[in-house]
Amino acid sequence: MRLLLVNSFYSPNVIGGAERVVELLAQLLVRKGHEVAVASLNLHSPRAWSETVRGVKVYYLPLKNLYVPFKTARPNVFRKAIWHAADSYNASMAGLFARVLRQETPDLVHTHNLAGFSVAVWKAVKRHGLPLVHTLHDHYLLCPRSTMFRGGRNCTDICTDCRLYAWPRRRMTTLVDAVVGVSHYILDRHLAYGYFTRSKRYVVYNGYDVPKGGMPQSRVERSDSESNTAFPLRFGYLGRLHPTKGVDQLLRSFLALPSGRAELRIAGKGEPEYEANLKKMTKERADVQWLGFMPPEEFFKAVDVLVVPSLWQDPAPMVVLEAMGNGVPVLGARRGGIPELVGEAGWVFDPDKPGDLEAHLRRCLGDPAEVKVMSQRARERAKLFSSENMLSSYLRIYESLLKESAR
């Protein structure tokens, strides 16, 4: 098959989990003998160019909008509004993308995050008569911020101003032949608002590519016996330090535990002022360590339980899969797709229930044997999210659509 993947960013421009998943999928498809190209945005110059990255031809297209996200000083409200209005249907980007379509002549197009491209690229795909798959990684089609989180709260409905941006996006979903959610949560949320009424619907969990030779034993698995597991128990947080991530709630809950009974290791960076305020909360506690950026494989060797305290409705955080693949159980918030990823291989707490996170931390602290059992379950559950499972699922979807289009 000749396949064209589309995502806002692609290596080396990695912003979040979606970029890593798209790159992994592209690499897996190439290994299976398929011809793969990727269309992405050029963050560094106003020109289009392409290069081959590990067997994948990658097009870096200039963004035709008011400014380039992540490369521009924080824009004012007026400029943001204009940017998002243009991003509801950006015909200029569709024109650039159409050139890639003509050059690549793919059999099928698979879009992912479309911020910057806009849903206008879907129209270009259908003008070429090609099957179209779209994967939902976030709330972009519902909300210009992609989070449905505003003023410290999750939005229970699409905001009035967001509806202006969302309307053309919803209308265009009728062009999509197959829609894929990276969790049941994110797919169901879009369907509830009347999106993708004509599309085939699937859930394909993101894949985690286990390094050759498998994963080393986790800290819990390396312990000599259940009795010495997790003393001191070591909790960990890995990710961006941002108000939507719930790190401040994690700190308050951890600081309520008896000093010296557990440790908390935090790996990640955030806005300097916000990060400094978080660190002030722990300046009297030696049992909290701030690690900054740290390779995940090194981080997971050093923790017993990963805490994912997200406040926003995170559809499918990759860090959950990485933790389980490393034999580290997850204590996750009841938000978005986190509970369905964790399953019975960890614990889920309610961030809206005062004291619930602290209670779960104490539960782990008081029952090291359960932590060890959950570690074993986590490694077993991680097999469900293998990269091969993800690849097989997408190939079945591609083949089904191509058979239909050939009739």
N, C-alpha and C positions, 0 to 999 in steps of 0.2 A: 504493500500500500504506500501511496504518497500522501503524507499527512502534514497539515499545517496547523501548528498550535499557536495560540495568541494569548499573551499575558502582558499586563502593563510593563512588567520588568522581567529581566532575565540576566543570568550571570554575566558579568560580575556585579550587576546592580541588584543585590538581594536585599529586600526590605523586610520580608516576613516569610511565613511558612509556605504561602502559595508559590513563591518563586522557587523554593527548594523542591516542592512537589512537582511542579511543571518541568524543572530540569531533570529530576529523577525519572519522570514518565518519558521524556524525550530520549534519555539515555537507554532506558529499557527497551523502547521501541526500536532504536537503532541496533541494539544487540540482537533483536529478533529478526533483523534483516529488512526492516521497513525504512523508507526514505522519509526523513523528518526535517522540517524547517520550522522556525519559530519567528513570529513577528512580535517585537517589543518596542519600548520607547527608548530613545537616546537621551540620556540625562545630561550629557556633557557637551553637545554641540548642536547647532541648528541644521545639520545636514544628515542625510540618510546614508548609511553604510552597512556592510554585511561582512561577516567572517564566519569561518567554520570553527565551532567549539566542540571538541571531542565528537566529531562525526555529525554534528547538527549544524545546519546552516542557519545562522541567526541574523535577522534583519533588525537594525536599530534605527527606528524612524523618529524624526524630530516631532516634538509635540506642537501642534498648531492651536495654541490657546494663550491666554493672557500671561501665564508664567509657568515655570516648571516646578512641580512640587518637590520638596526635599532639597532643592537647589536655590531657592529664593527666600529672602528674609520674610518673616511671617506677614502675609498680605492683610490689608484691612478688610473690613466686612464687605464693603462695596466691591472690591476686586474679587473676593471669594464668590460673591453672588453671581458676578458675570462669568467667572470661570466655570462654576457648576451649571449655569444655564447653558453655556456652550457645550458642556460635557453631557448634557442630556441627549443631544443628537449632533455630533460633530461631523458635518459633511466633508470638511477638509481632511480630517483623519481617514474617513472612508475612502477618499480619493487616493491618498498615499497607500493605504492598505490594498486597494484594488490593483495597484501596480505589482505588489508582491504576489497577489493571486494570479495575475497574468504571467508572471515570470515562473512561478512554481508549478502551476497547473495541478493542484492537489486533487486527490480523490475525495477528500473529506476535510472539513475544518473543525477544529475543537478549540473553542474560546474558554478562557478562564477569567481572571480579573480584567475588567475593561475600563477602569478609570484612566482617562486620557484618550483612549480610543473611542469610547462611547459605543452604544448599541448600533450606531450607524454602520459599523463593520458587518453586522448581520445582514443588512440590506445588500451590501456588496457581495456577500457570499451567495445569497439567493439569486442575485442577478446572474451569477455564473452557474446557477443550477446545481449547486453542490449540497450534499448532506451537511447538517450543522448540529454539533453537540456543544452544549454549554455546561460548565461546572460552576456551581455556586460555592464560593469560598467564604463569602461574607454577605453583608446586607446592602451592598452597593446599589442594587436595582431598586431598593426600597428607600434608601437614605443616602444623601450625598456625602455624609461623613463615614458611611459604610458600617457604622456601629449600632445605630438606633439607641444611642446613649447620649443624654443631654442634661446638663445641669446637675450632674452627679446621680442621675436616675436613668433606668432603662425605660425607653418609650414603649408604652402599651399599645400605641397605634402610630400610624404614619402622621407626623406633624403636618399642620396645615401648609407651612411653607415648603416642606419636603414633597408634598403631593404635586406641586408644580413641576418639580424635577422628575418625580417618579412616574408621572402619567405617560410620557412618551416611551419610557423604558418598558412599562407594563404592556403597552400596546404592541411594541416590537417583539415581545416574547412569543407571539403567534408564529414567528418565522423559525423558531428553534424546533428541530426535529426530535431531539432528545435532551432532557435536562437531567443533570446529575447533582445531587446534594452530597457534600462531604460528611453530612450527618443527616439523620432523619429530621432533627430539629430545623436545620436551615432550609431543607426542601419543603417541609410542612408549613413553615412560616411564609414562604413565597406563595405556595398554593392557596393559603388562607386568604390572601389578598387578591386572588384572581389572576395570578401570573401563570404562564405556560399552560393555558387551557387546551392547547392542541398538541402538546409535546408528550412523548413517551417519558416516563419518570423512573429514575433509578437512584439508589444510594450506593456510592462507592467510597469507602473510607480511604483516607490518605494512606499511602504506604510508607513504611520505614525500612530503608535499605540497611540490613545488618552487615557490618564489615566482614570481609573474608576472615575465616577462622572463628567466627562467632563472637559473642560478647563475653568479656571476663566476668567472673562471679562478682556479684554486688557485695557491698560491705556486710550486709546481713547474711548473705549466703556464705561468706568467708568466715563467719564467726564459728567458734569451736562448739558451742552448745546454745540451746535456747536460753539458758540462764544468763549468759553474758551478752546476748544480743541487745544492742541499743542502750548500753550503759556506758557513757551517756548517749541517749538516743540523739541522732543527728537529723534534724529536719532541714530541708533545702528549698530554696526558691530560685528558679532560673527563668529569666526573661527581662523584658523592658520594665523599668521603674516608672510607672505611670498611674495616675489616679484610678483609671478603669481596671487596673490589675489587682486592686485590693491589697497591696503590700502593707499599707498602714494598718489595715485590720489584722493582718497576719502578725505584725509587730506587737500590736496591743495585746493580742491573744497570747503570744509567746511570752511576753514580759510578765504576764499574770501567772506563769508557771514558777515553781520553786527554782531559785537560782542554783545552777550547778547540776541539775538533774538532766538537762538536755542542752543541745546546741542548735543554733540556727545559722546556716550559711546562705548568703544571698549573693547570687551572681547576676550581674546585669548593670546597665547604666540608664540614666534618665536625664531630664532637664536638670541643670546644675542646682537651681534653687529648690526644686522639689526633692532631689536626691539629698541635698544638705539637710532639709527639714526631717527627712526620714532618719538620717544618721544621728541627728540630735536626740531622737527618741531612745537611742540605744547607747549613748555615750558612757553611761555608768555600768554597762553590762559587757563583761569580757566574753560571754557565751554567745554573742552575736558577731559574726564575721562578715565583712563586706569585701567581696572578691573581685568586683568589677567584671569585665569581660573574661569569660573562661570557656574553653572548649567543652561542649557537653559531655564527651566521653571521659574527660578528667573529672568533671563535676560529679557525675553519677557514681564514680568510684568512691566518693567521699561522703555520700549521704545515705541515710536509711529510708527516709520517706520524703517524697516530693510533695510540696503543698502548692496547689493551683487555686489561689483565692479570688479568681476573677469576679468583678462586679458586673461587667457587661456580659451580654449573651454571646460568649465566644463559641462559634460554630464547631470547631474541631482543632483545639490547640495541639500543634505537633509535639510540644514538650511532653504531653501525656504519653504519646506513643514511644518517644525516645526513652522515657523513664521506664516504662514496662519492658521495653526491649533490653534494658540494662538490669532487669530484675529488681527495680526500685518501685514499690507500690506508691499509689497516688492518693492523696487526700485532696479532693477537688470540690469546688463550689457547685451547687445546684444551679448551674447557669448554662444556657445554650446546649451544645452537644457534649459537654464534659461528662455528665452522668452515664450516657450511653457508651462512651469510650471506656470509662473506668469499669463499668459492670460490677462483677463480684470480686474484682481483683484489687480492691481498695476501699476507700470510704468516701462518702459524699456528705457535705454539710450544707446548711442553709445560711447564706450570708445575711439574710433578712431577719434571722432569729438571733437575738442577742445572746452571746455566750456559747453559741453552738460550735464555732470553730475551736474555742478554748476547750470545750468538753471533748472534742475529738482528739485534740492534741494530748489531753490528759489520758484519754483511752489508749492511745498508742504508747504513751509513757508507762502506763500501768500494766500493759500486756505485751511484753516483747515477743512472746510466743506467737501471738496473732500477727505481729509485724512480719515474722519469719514466714508464716503461712501465706500471708498476702504477697510477699516477695516471690514465692514460688508460683502463686497464681498469676501474678503480673507477667512473669516471663512466659508462662504458657499462653496467656491471653494475647500477648504480643504477636503470636503466630497468626492471629486473625487479621492483623494489619500488615502483613508482609508485603513487600513491594511486588512480589509475584502475583499475589491475590489482586492487588490493584490493577496490575497490567492485564491480567486475564479478564477482569471485569470490563475494562475499557475496550479490549479487543473484541469481546462479544458484542458490545454496543456498536462499535464501528462496523463489524461484519454484518450485523442485522440491518443497519441503515443502508449499507452498500448493496445488499441483496434486494432491498425494497426499491432503491433507486434504479436498479438494473431491470426491473420488471417493465 
